[in-house]
Amino acid sequence: MMLPNHVHKATVLSVHDGDTFKCLVRLDYFVRAEIDVRLHGYSAPELSQFDGPTALAILSSRLPVGAEVIINSVFAEQVTAAQEEGTRSFTRWVCDVEQDGASINEYMNTHGPHGGIGT
């Protein structure tokens, strides 16, 4: 099945927190890439905040390791985050995510705790 350019099949590798996960994206025929994906339009509390672990548990239950998803990349962003040991820089895709025809973004917006303004 052919998908539009920014829509890809992917396999969940890990869930980082309530709005971010790592997946193996099938870009083309034999081309694969590990990508960090942030849910578009949903912002979970940080893990250190109240309800952060709850958001992680909810997303992890919806996207277990090995789950097959469809990601629609809305945009990519370069992030520099301050940490105790210095700064960390990384790139992630901000995506709409579907699993078995259901929107993970909508599910988290309805059932997950909110931590701020969503991307």
Contact map, one row per residue, 1 for C-alpha under 8 A:
11100000000000000000000000000000000000000000000000000000000000000000000000000000000000000000000000000000000000000000000
11110000000000000000000000000000000000000000000000000000000000000000000000000000000000000000000000000000000000000000000
11111111000000000000000000000000000000000000000000000000000000000000000000000000000000000000000000000000000000000000000
01111111000000000000000000000000000000000000000000000000000000000000000000000000000000000000000000000000000000000000000
00111111000000000000000000000000000000000000000000000000000000000000000000000000000000000000000000000000000000000000000
00111111000000000000000000000000000000000000000000000000000000000000001111000000000000000000000000000000000000000000000
00111111100000000000000000000000000000000000000000000000000000000000011110000000000000000000000000000000000000000000000
00111111110000000000000011100000000000000000000000000000000000000000011100000000000000000000000000000000000000000000000
00000011111000000000000011100000000000000000000000000000000000000001111000000000000000000000000000000000000000000000000
00000001111100000000001111000000000000000000000000000000000000000001111000000000000000000000000000000000000000000000000
00000000111110000000001110000000000000000000000000000000000000001111100000000000000000000000000000000000000000000000000
00000000011111100000111100000000000000000000000000000000000000111111100000000000000000000000000000000000000000000000000
00000000001111100000111100000000000000000000000000000000000000001100000000000000000000000000000000000000000000000000000
00000000000111110000111000000000000000000000000000000000000000011000000000000000000000000000000000000000000000000000000
00000000000111111101110000000000000000000000000000000001001100111000000000000000000000000000000000000000000000000000000
00000000000001111111110000000000000000000000000000000001000000000000000000000000000000000000000000000000000000000000000
00000000000000111111100000000000000000000001011000011011001000000000000000000000000000000000000000000000000000000000000
00000000000000111111000000000000000000000011111000011111111100000000000000000000000000000000000000000000000000010000000
00000000000000011111100000000000000001100111000000000011001000000000000000000000000000000000000000000000000000000000000
00000000000000111111110000000000000111100000000000000000000000000000000000000000000000000000000000000000000000000000000
00000000000111111011111000000000000111000000000000000000000000000000000000000000000000000000000000000000000000000000000
00000000000111110001111100000000011110000000000000000000000000000000000000000000000000000000000000000000000000000000000
00000000011111000000111110000000011110000000000000000000000000000000000000000000000000000000000000000000000000000000000
00000000011110000000011111000001111000000000000000000000000000000000000000000000000000000000000000000000000000000000000
00000001111000000000001111100001111000000000000000000000000000000000000000000000000000000000000000000000000000000000000
00000001110000000000000111111111100000000000000000000000000000000000000000000000000000000000000000000000000000000000000
00000001100000000000000011111111100000000000000000000000000000000000000000000000000000000000000000000000000000000000000
00000000000000000000000001111111000000000000000000000000000000000000000000000000000000000000000000000000000000000000000
00000000000000000000000001111110000000000000000000000000000000000000000000000000000000000000000000000000000000000000000
00000000000000000000000001111111000000000000000000000000000000000000000000000000000000000000000000000000000000000000000
00000000000000000000000001111111100000000000000000000000000000000000000000000000000000000000000000000000000000000000000
00000000000000000000000111110111110000000000000000000000000000000000000000000000000000000000000000000000000000000000000
00000000000000000000000111100011111000000000000000000000000000000000000000000000000000000000000000000000000000000000000
00000000000000000000011110000001111100000000000000000000000000000000000000000000000000000000000000000000000000000000000
00000000000000000000011110000000111110000000000000000000000000000000000000000000000000000001100000000000000000000000000
00000000000000000001111000000000011111000000000000000000000000000000000000000000000000000011100000000000000000000000000
00000000000000000001111000000000001111100000000000000000000000000000000000000000000000000001111000000000000000000000000
00000000000000000011100000000000000111110000000000000000000000000000000000000000000000000001111000000000000000000000000
00000000000000000011000000000000000011111110000000000000000000000000000000000000000000000000011110000000100000000000001
00000000000000000000000000000000000001111100000000000000000000000000000001000000000000000000011100000000100000000000011
00000000000000000000000000000000000000111110000000000000000000000000000000000000000000000000000000000000100000000000011
00000000000000000010000000000000000000111111000000000000000000000000000000000000000000000000000000000000100110000100111
00000000000000000110000000000000000000101111100000000000000000000000000000000000000000000000000000000000000000000111111
00000000000000001110000000000000000000000111110000010010000000000000000000000000000000000000000000000000000000011111000
00000000000000000100000000000000000000000011111111110010000000000000000000000000000000000000000000000000000000001111000
00000000000000001100000000000000000000000001111110010000000000000000000000000000000000000000000000000000000000000010000
00000000000000001100000000000000000000000000111111111001000000000000000000000000000000000000000000000000000000000000000
00000000000000000000000000000000000000000000111111011000000000000000000000000000000000000000000000000000000000000000000
00000000000000000000000000000000000000000000111111110000000000000000000000000000000000000000000000000000000000000000000
00000000000000000000000000000000000000000000101111111000000000000000000000000000000000000000000000000000000000000000000
00000000000000000000000000000000000000000000101011111110000000000000000000000000000000000000000000000000000000001000000
00000000000000001100000000000000000000000001111111111111000000000000000000000000000000000000000000000000000000001000000
00000000000000001100000000000000000000000000001101111111100000000000000000000000000000000000000000000000000000000000000
00000000000000000100000000000000000000000000000000111111110000000000000000000000000000000000000000000000000000011000000
00000000000000001110000000000000000000000001100000111111111000000000000000000000000000000000000000000000000000011000000
00000000000000111110000000000000000000000000001000011111111100000000000000000000000000000000000000000000000000000000000
00000000000000000100000000000000000000000000000000001111111110000000000000000000000000000000000000000000000000000000000
00000000000000000100000000000000000000000000000000000111111111000000000000000000000000000000000000000000000100010000000
00000000000000101110000000000000000000000000000000000011111111100000000000000000000000000000000000000000000100000000000
00000000000000100100000000000000000000000000000000000001111111110000000000000000000000000000000000000000000000000000000
00000000000000000000000000000000000000000000000000000000111111110000000000000000000000000000000000000000000000000000000
00000000000000000000000000000000000000000000000000000000011111110000000000000000000000000000000000000001000000000000000
00000000000100100000000000000000000000000000000000000000001111111010000000000000000000000000000000000000000000000000000
00000000000101100000000000000000000000000000000000000000000111111110000000000000000000000000000000000000000000000000000
00000000001111100000000000000000000000000000000000000000000000111110000000000000000000000000000000000000000000000000000
00000000001110000000000000000000000000000000000000000000000000011111000000000000000000000000000000000000000000000000000
00000000001100000000000000000000000000000000000000000000000000111111100000000000000000000000000000000000000000000000000
00000000111100000000000000000000000000000000000000000000000000000111110000000000000000000000000000100000000000000000000
00000000111100000000000000000000000000000000000000000000000000000011111000000000000000000000000011110000000000000000000
00000011110000000000000000000000000000000000000000000000000000000001111100000000000000000000000011100000000000000000000
00000111110000000000000000000000000000000000000000000000000000000000111110000000000000000000001111000000000000000000000
00000111000000000000000000000000000000000000000000000000000000000000011111000000000000000000001110000000000000000000000
00000110000000000000000000000000000000000000000000000000000000000000001111110000000000000000111100000000000000000000000
00000100000000000000000000000000000000010000000000000000000000000000000111110000000000000000111100000000000000000000000
00000000000000000000000000000000000000000000000000000000000000000000000011111000000000000000111000000000000000000000000
00000000000000000000000000000000000000000000000000000000000000000000000011111100000000000011110000000000000000000000000
00000000000000000000000000000000000000000000000000000000000000000000000000111110000000000011110000000000000000000000000
00000000000000000000000000000000000000000000000000000000000000000000000000011111000000001111000000000000000000000000000
00000000000000000000000000000000000000000000000000000000000000000000000000001111100000001111000000000000000000000000000
00000000000000000000000000000000000000000000000000000000000000000000000000000111110000111100000000000000000000000000000
00000000000000000000000000000000000000000000000000000000000000000000000000000011111000111000000000000000000000000000000
00000000000000000000000000000000000000000000000000000000000000000000000000000001111101110000000000000000000000000000000
00000000000000000000000000000000000000000000000000000000000000000000000000000000111111110000000000000000000000000000000
00000000000000000000000000000000000000000000000000000000000000000000000000000000011111100000000000000000000000000000000
00000000000000000000000000000000000000000000000000000000000000000000000000000000001111100000000000000000000000000000000
00000000000000000000000000000000000000000000000000000000000000000000000000000000011111110000000000000000000000000000000
00000000000000000000000000000000000000000000000000000000000000000000000000000001111111111000000000000000000000000000000
00000000000000000000000000000000000000000000000000000000000000000000000000000001111001111100000000000000000000000000000
00000000000000000000000000000000000000000000000000000000000000000000000000000111100000111110000000000000000000000000000
00000000000000000000000000000000000000000000000000000000000000000000000000000111000000011111000000000000000000000000000
00000000000000000000000000000000000100000000000000000000000000000000000000011110000000001111100000000000000000000000000
00000000000000000000000000000000001111000000000000000000000000000000000000011110000000000111110000000000000000000000000
00000000000000000000000000000000001111000000000000000000000000000000000011111000000000000011111000000000000000000000000
00000000000000000000000000000000000011110000000000000000000000000000000011111000000000000001111100000000000000000000001
00000000000000000000000000000000000011110000000000000000000000000000001111100000000000000000111110000000000000000000000
00000000000000000000000000000000000000110000000000000000000000000000001111000000000000000000011111000011100000000000000
00000000000000000000000000000000000000100000000000000000000000000000111100000000000000000000001111100011100000000000000
00000000000000000000000000000000000000000000000000000000000000000000111000000000000000000000000111111111100000000000000
00000000000000000000000000000000000000000000000000000000000000000001110000000000000000000000000011111111000000000000000
00000000000000000000000000000000000000000000000000000000000000000000100000000000000000000000000001111100000000000000000
00000000000000000000000000000000000000000000000000000000000000000000000000000000000000000000000001111110000000000000000
00000000000000000000000000000000000000000000000000000000000000000000000000000000000000000000000001111111000000000000000
00000000000000000000000000000000000000000000000000000000000000000000000000000000000000000000000111101111111000000000000
00000000000000000000000000000000000000000000000000000000000001000000000000000000000000000000000111100111111100000000000
00000000000000000000000000000000000000111100000000000000000000000000000000000000000000000000000111000011111110000000000
00000000000000000000000000000000000000000000000000000000000000000000000000000000000000000000000000000011111111000000000
00000000000000000000000000000000000000000000000000000000000000000000000000000000000000000000000000000011111111110000000
00000000000000000000000000000000000000000100000000000000011000000000000000000000000000000000000000000001111111111000000
00000000000000000000000000000000000000000100000000000000000000000000000000000000000000000000000000000000111111111100000
00000000000000000000000000000000000000000000000000000000000000000000000000000000000000000000000000000000011111110000000
00000000000000000000000000000000000000000000000000000000000000000000000000000000000000000000000000000000001111111000000
00000000000000000100000000000000000000000001000000000110010000000000000000000000000000000000000000000000001111111100000
00000000000000000000000000000000000000000001100000110110000000000000000000000000000000000000000000000000000110111110000
00000000000000000000000000000000000000000111100000000000000000000000000000000000000000000000000000000000000010011111000
00000000000000000000000000000000000000000011110000000000000000000000000000000000000000000000000000000000000000001111100
00000000000000000000000000000000000000000011100000000000000000000000000000000000000000000000000000000000000000000111110
00000000000000000000000000000000000000000110000000000000000000000000000000000000000000000000000000000000000000000011111
00000000000000000000000000000000000000011110000000000000000000000000000000000000000000000000000000000000000000000001111
00000000000000000000000000000000000000111110000000000000000000000000000000000000000000000000010000000000000000000000111
